[in-house]
Structure formats: C-alpha cells, structure tokens
Amino acid sequence: MCGIIGYVGQRPATPLLLDGLKRLEYRGYDSSGIALMQDDGINVMKKKGRISALEGMLNGHIADSKATVGIGHTRWATHGVPNDLNAHPHSSMGGDLVLIHNGIIENFSELKEYLSNTGYTFTSDTDTEVLANLILDFYEGDLLKAVVRALHRVAGTYGIVVMHKDHPRSMVVARKGSPLVVGVGEDEYFVASDLAAMVEHTRDVIFLNDNEVGIIEDSGFRHFNLDESPIQRQITHIDFTLEQIEKGGYRHFMLKEIMEQPQTLEDTMRGRLLPDGGIKLGGLNQHLDELANADRILLLACGTSYHAGLVGEYVIEELARIPVEVEYASEFRYRNPLIPPNTVAFAISQSGETIDTLEALREAKSRGALGLGIVNSVGSTIARESVGGVYLHAGPEIGVASTKAFTSQVTVLMMIALLLRQQRMGLDETSQDITDALRRIPDQVSTILKDHSQIVDIAKMFSRASNFLYLGRGTQYPVALEGALKLKEISYIHAEGYPAAEMKHGPIALIDRMMPVVVLAAQSGAESAKIISNTQEVRARDGVVIAVVTEDDHQMDNLANHIIRIPKTLNLLVPLLAVLPMQLLSYYVADLLGLDMDKPRNLAKAVTVE
Ligand code: F6R
C-alpha cells in the first residue's frame, strides 16, 4: 500500500530517494519522509502531504547533505491519521534505529503494551513505531539478528527497511506479504517496494519472497530465510517500461485493481476474523453497546458504495435482525429525514471525501444518530468526522471505476453484520459457517480471475450493443445495479439494473433479440427457481441471456445463451464473487471500444462537488 525506497552507494542519497518517492507517487499517498545516515547519527525529515511538501521542507536543511546511505517512504495511512508524526520513517526511542514499513502489524497493541511496560515511550499512533522499538529491544550489536528475533514476535504483514546508526553503511530488509525488491547497480544498491522507484538506475534486481530477510552492505547483498539459513537467488533483469511497472504489468489501473482483489480481500479481513468465528473490528470497540441496541441502521452512500450498502441491508437484516435503510446520501441530506433514537448511521465511501456522503453523515449526526464510517482512505474527511468505523485496507484505488473498494465494502458490511449478530445473540454455528466461507473467498476470487477468457469472448460478442439489462434477486439485485453502472460509466453503453421480478412491470417491453440480458443466478434455494422463471420470460421474447451461475448448477444449460460459472459459496456471500464477471465484462467491452476506462469522460475519482 505504501512506498519504500532505500539506497546504499557512492552518490548523494537525497535526490535519489526523492526521485524514487516521486516515481511511487502515482499510487496516491498522504505523507512522506526520508532518513539519511549522517556523521552524527540518523537524520529523519518527514511531512504530511505530497512529495513536493517534503521537498520544500528539505530545502535549506539536509537537501544538500552528502549522505550516501538513506531510506524514504510514502505513506498511505493504515494506523493513525496522515500527519507529520505518523509519517515514516519511524525512529526507535532515542533515535538510534530507524525503520520504514509497508503492511500491518496485527498484534501491535500487545507488543506496544509489552514495550510500554519495559519503559519504551511512543510519539506516533503507528504500528511501525512499535516495530522499531521491538527491534531495538532485541538489539545487542547485530542488526540482522535483532530484526529476525523481532519478526518472530510479529503477526501480520511487512516489507521493512531498517537502519541503525552503529552500522552506517548497511540496512536490513525483510518481507512478509508486502513486496520488496533489491536493485543491484554498479557499486550501489537500491531497495524498493515497487520497481518503478529504482528502474531509472538499475534493471538488475533480486526479488525477496515472504519470510525472507537480508542485509545490504557496500560489499554486497546477503539474503536469508527467517531461520537464518542462507539463500542464493539469481539476479533478474527487468525490461518493462516504467508505465508498465506502475500498472503492475497491466494495461490499465482498472484491470490491475480488479486482479488485486484476492489480496485486497485478505487485507480487509486480516486480523478481523477470529478462529472461533468471532469478529474483531477495533474501530467499533467503543460503540459495541450502541450497535447491539440499535433500533435502526442507516447506510448512507453514493454510486458503487451505495450498491455495497444495498448488499449490507440484506446481510445485516438477515444476520442481526436490525432494520436497515440504505439511502442515496444526496437524497437523504435534503429531505428532512426522521432519525428516531438509537439510530446508527454508517457513511460508506471509498475516497472518504464525497461531499454528499459527508454532508449526509453530518446531517445524521446532527439529528442524534451515532455517525460511523466505512472508508478506504485513512484520515479522509469522512473518516475524521465519524466517531468510529472500519477501514477497508484495500489500498489506493486509482481507476475511476470503483472495483476493489466494492468487494472490500461488502466484506466489511458482512463482518459488521456478524459482529452485530454476535453482540445480540452470541456466537453460533451460523457465524462460524459464514466466517469459514469468508476465509475461502480470496481463493475463489483468484479462481474466477485466473482464467477469464470466456468473459473476453462474451465482451467481443456484445461490445457493439446499444443497451444492456442486468437482472438479479435478493443479494444479486445490487450486483445487477453495480454491473449496469460499471458498464455505462466506462463504455458509455446504456445499461439498467433491475430486480428480476420487476422486469415484467415495465422493462420487459424493451426485450428483443438486440437486447443482451445479464442474469445473476448464482444463488441457491427458492431464489434460484424464481430467477429461472424470469429468464424464461426473457428467452420467450428473444432476449439474449448471459447467465452467471455456480459451477455445479445446470438449470440454465438449455436456457441461457452464454453461461459464466463461478465457485459456490453461501447465498449471502455470492455478491463478492458474482460482481467479478461484471467488472471484467465492462472492462473488456470498454477496451474493445478503444476507451480509456481509467479516466472515463465526465467522471472524477472523488466527487467533492454537490
Ligand atoms: C463508480 C464510482 C462512483 C463512486 C461514488 C462514491 O464506479 O466509482 O459511483 O462509487 O462516486 O464514491 P466514494 O465511495 O469515494 O464516496
């Protein structure tokens, strides 16, 4: 999520670090910093805002430093709001050891408590500062050993680079779940989270795998497993362009973000699903009583986030038996809404800056509701104005069409539904079954994404259509809405999502052989039989049906014109899988039409106007 760059060599480090950070900036960050190895110790400079803010600050300070060893970081906040103090690099108490970190230390509260009891003090809210002090706690003169010992105590993910003032020509690197690559130049070494940060200087790299650690020194790079056994890995020569690298080798950010979903869903759930089926959402801890006693839940959002809210309505009502209303934020704020006592309002927003959602949250709070947030962008205005909430941890979303944020929002709403159920009714088998099924979702998402050539073929067949209809029932109705929104916003083809049974109350008049109808039919039970009847109604009028069904379901075999199969999961979780073919279909249709789906016409990533 964040960006890392490190340098050990003969050239002045500052401009190399700043250039590297700028190369990482395309991902959208909120603060940055560098640490330079100076004669009198390690000098750390960091600043909230874009790299230009850091650059401005360095002018006249250490910008002209001759330091030839240093590290830099761009932060996309996960623990603690974006500000100067929470920015990286983080120093251990006393400042001898400095660390940059990508990822999340799940057990940071326990480690912090342990370290506080041992006398350590902290200046930031971050998990990274805890790790810096933990490494220092194990330090007895050998930095590599101290890092290894500390990492054995850590649960979570990390890509880290560590410097200690007693080792002025070296740095220790380690990786678990967060990418790190070492660049090998002539008499110089780089380390970065992303090839883009170093490719200008070297294309010879050594990739670190999970649970590996290494030390970069003037004499070379030594590389070990966490049990300290040595690793010999070949140097890989990279010949991608910078643009390809920034997009992770994908042609567009949208496709990259679609393909990232197995990982982003893991990140959204990390540390939150307990082995016994329980749910831990730290940002709601202060409000568990109000949540358990809520008489009504309001979900306020716009666009794709609103569709995630509609899924949330189904799952919260089903699992927690609390009435839920999902409202377009723009409508809610202007209609003198009634907010009875014991109302909990969640604002759902990827950017955390959508003005209508923000104003709706303010309105709900001013009328007495408990105002919470489900937000991706840490420290954004909605996150700050919510009294508590849950972050998505999906990483920056750059493509204008929201994809990975939707699946993370649905996952968070699912976890909230389970938490509410457990607060009201205790832990039961249903909770356990759902958390087990949730854990399987990232692998099932991978399965869908791995081979999606059939969706490319379907896109080819229908890219010239003028209209699309999307139908779904139950939790699949919001997926129908989302499928239609994705298609229209990036391909400019008119598309409508409808509850399948509503079709015969009007839209059925539109159906003819020119009308592709996407039928979302991947749920089992009573809804499945009903959606088959709706599909028959479409076929009887020559409509062309593209059906999404589960892998073992053959009811559509002689009915639909095209069948997309997805893995089987619980009905409540189907949106997390069924939305993927919708995202891919719209992406490939737009691509075939030669459109720039990362920047569709007339749209902006964060809608901060009313
Ligand atoms: C659709 C899309 C928009 C956003 C909407 C809300 O792909 O991206 O509909 O979902 O503008 O944005 P956030 O979630 O940032 O509040």
Boltz pocket constraint, residues with backbone or C-beta under 6 A from the ligand:
constraints:
  - pocket:
      binder: B
      contacts: [[A, 302], [A, 303], [A, 304], [A, 305], [A, 306], [A, 348], [A, 349], [A, 350], [A, 351], [A, 352], [A, 353], [A, 354], [A, 357], [A, 400], [A, 401], [A, 402], [A, 403], [A, 485], [A, 486], [A, 489], [A, 604], [A, 605], [A, 606], [A, 607]]
      max_distance: 6.0
